[in-house]
Amino acid sequence: MNGDKVDSSMNSIPSVSLFRGIYNRVAKRLGVDPSYVSRVARGERKSAVVEKALAEEVRIIRDHLNNHENNHNDNHNNNHASAEQKKKSPIKSRSGEPLEA
């Protein structure tokens, strides 16, 4: 089928598509058009207010991703430590006496 063929032009998503949500959120917050925010982001227009709002939006996303990554690592490490502790703890019989492994 033609739909199964890989089109090399589709391998990368243009940055405007990746950032469309950010541009829309900033535009809504500031009461401007998203295309204006996009132009400021690309350097075609200058606006300290839009640049500051974009930087803040990116910071929020970065913080969220960092917190998610930290939570993931903490959970992974806690689960891993629990497994290690289980390995180190002696196996006990039903009577409570340690068994040899």
N, C-alpha and C positions, 0 to 999 in steps of 0.2 A: 504494500500500500504506500501511496505517496505520503500519507500522514506520518509514517514511521521513519522516514528519512530525516537525518539530522541536518539542519540548516545552520551552517557556521555563523551566519549573520545573527542568529538568535541566541548565541552563547552568552552574550553580555547584555545586561539590561542598561539602557542609557540612564545616566545619573538623574536626569529630570524625572524619570519614572520612580526611581528609588526615593527621591526626596519630595515627591508630590504631596504626600501626607504632611510633611513638615511645613512645606510652603503654604498649604491650605490652613493648617492650624495657626501659623503666624499671621497670615492674611486676615483670618477671621478675628483673631485677638486684636489686631491693629486697625481693622476696618478698611483694609486696602485690598486690591485685586491680587490673587495668587500669582498672576503673571508678572506683576511688579516685584513681588518678593523673589521670584525666580530670577528676574533680571538683576536685582541687587546681589543675589547669591552668585551669579555668574560674573559680576563686576561690570555689567553694562550700565548700571545706574548706581548712584551713591545715596545711602540713607543710613545714618548712624542708628536711628531707632530700629529699622528693620534688621540691620546687622546685629545689634544687641539682642533682639528677640530671637533671631536665628541661632546665635551663640547659646542663648539660654535654653532653647529647645534641644539643641544637640547635647548640652550638658545634662539635661534631664534624662535623655535617652541613654547617654553614656553611664550615668549613675545607676539607672535601672538595670542596664546590662551588667555592670560590675556587681551590683547587689545580687543579681540572679546567679552570676558565675560564682560569687562567694558562697551563696546559699547552696549551690550545687556541690561545690568542693567540700563544704562543711558536712553536708549530708553524706557525701561519698566517703569522707574520712571517718565519720562516725560509724557508718555501716561497716567499713573496713576494719576499724578498731574492734568493733563488736565481734567480728569473725575471728580476729587474731586472739582476742581474749578467750573465745570459745575453744580455740585450738590449744591454748596454754592451760586452761583449767583442767584439772584431772577429771577423768571419767569416774563416776561413782556408781557403785552397785545400788540396788534398791535398798539395801540395808544401810547405805551411807558410807561404806568403806571404799576408798579409792581402788580402782582397778588399774592394772598395767596395760598400756596400749600395745 
